[in-house]
């Protein structure tokens, strides 16, 4: 938190949207920002979860469940988008869809 203040990365009242896939990196980022908020950095934190349609219904549901749990833990709003139809076929397609 001190580093973010020193480098002016985040400021009081900033709105921060965190894309959370359910994987370790994005969950860690969300939890880190949540901890900063709990320690006095007044952020408006929102989580977002996008299903690109690549992992199958069962895996996608498991990912979403993890992200919902993180959002609940942080008491943060969660925006969710279902897989596009047809599913994104490449990283470039996924970027355009997002």
PyMOL commands that set and color helices and strands:
alter all, ss='L'
color gray80, all
select helices_A, chain A and resi 2-6+24-38+56-74+91-97
alter helices_A, ss='H'
color red, helices_A
select strands_A, chain A and resi 15-19+44-50+77-81
alter strands_A, ss='S'
color yellow, strands_A
deselect
rebuild
show_as cartoon
